[in-house]
Amino acid sequence: MAVVLRPEDRKLAPLDAAHPDGIWMQYIQADAPYVHMTRTPPGHHIALHSHSEDEVTVILSGRAQLGDLDCGPGTVLLIPANEKYALTAGPSEPLVFLVVRPRRAAYELAR
């Protein structure tokens, strides 16, 4: 059966209840494929990190800086497994993006 998530059906919740002004997420599917949606506040920096699985990220709203690239709504990022990357949300609006991986991935913060 198809899973359909329309914008009005989104149910994002704070990743950390103690910091409701930070990252909000919604886990849409836990595995095969793994899918989640994330919303960050304006200017939020997601530190350099990698995942053990290939990743497709689609920017739904807001803007993100990936290295020297400015990525707006509709941008699709194809990030290979174990590639280190960081994102910074644009300064004026929240960044909302969807992540799809073949399965749940191990996360590693770059050192």
C-alpha positions in Angstrom: 0.0 0.0 0.0 1.3 3.5 -0.9 2.2 5.9 1.9 1.0 9.4 1.1 2.1 12.4 3.2 0.6 15.7 2.0 1.9 19.0 3.5 -1.3 19.2 5.7 -0.6 15.8 7.1 2.9 16.6 8.4 3.3 15.9 12.1 6.8 17.1 12.9 7.8 17.0 16.6 10.9 18.5 18.4 13.9 16.2 18.2 14.7 17.3 21.8 11.6 18.2 23.9 13.8 20.4 26.0 14.7 22.5 22.9 11.5 23.1 21.0 13.1 26.0 19.1 15.6 23.5 17.5 15.3 20.7 15.0 11.9 19.1 14.4 11.5 15.7 12.7 9.0 13.2 11.5 10.0 9.6 10.9 7.9 8.5 8.0 9.2 5.0 7.5 11.7 3.2 9.7 13.4 0.9 7.1 13.5 -0.3 3.5 13.4 2.5 2.6 14.2 4.7 5.6 12.4 8.1 5.2 12.3 11.1 7.5 11.5 14.8 7.2 13.4 17.5 9.1 12.8 21.2 9.8 15.6 23.4 11.2 15.4 27.0 12.4 16.9 29.7 10.1 20.7 29.8 10.2 20.9 26.3 11.9 24.2 24.5 11.1 24.2 20.7 10.7 27.8 19.8 11.5 30.1 17.8 9.2 29.0 14.2 9.4 28.4 11.1 7.3 26.0 8.1 7.1 26.7 4.5 6.3 24.1 4.4 3.5 23.6 6.4 0.3 21.2 9.3 0.9 18.8 11.3 -1.3 17.8 14.7 0.3 15.1 16.9 -1.2 14.8 20.4 -0.1 11.1 21.2 0.3 11.2 24.7 1.6 13.8 27.3 2.7 17.4 27.3 1.6 20.5 25.4 2.5 24.2 26.0 1.9 26.2 22.9 1.0 29.8 24.0 0.7 29.7 26.9 -1.9 26.3 25.8 -3.3 23.1 27.6 -2.4 20.3 25.1 -2.6 16.6 26.2 -2.7 13.3 24.4 -2.8 13.2 21.5 -5.2 17.0 20.9 -5.0 17.9 17.2 -4.8 21.1 16.1 -3.1 22.6 12.7 -3.9 25.0 11.9 -1.1 27.1 8.7 -1.3 27.5 6.5 1.8 30.4 7.6 4.1 30.8 11.0 2.3 31.3 13.8 4.8 29.1 16.9 4.4 27.5 19.7 6.3 24.5 21.9 5.7 23.6 25.4 6.9 20.0 26.7 6.7 19.5 30.0 5.1 19.2 33.1 7.4 15.6 34.1 6.9 13.4 31.0 7.0 13.3 27.5 8.4 14.8 24.7 6.2 12.5 21.7 5.5 13.9 18.7 3.8 13.1 15.0 3.2 15.7 12.3 3.5 15.5 8.8 1.8 18.0 6.0 2.4 17.8 2.3 1.4 17.7 1.4 5.1 18.4 3.0 8.5 22.0 4.2 8.5 24.7 4.6 11.1 25.6 8.2 11.8 29.1 9.4 12.3 30.1 13.0 13.3 33.3 14.0 11.5 36.3 14.8 13.6 
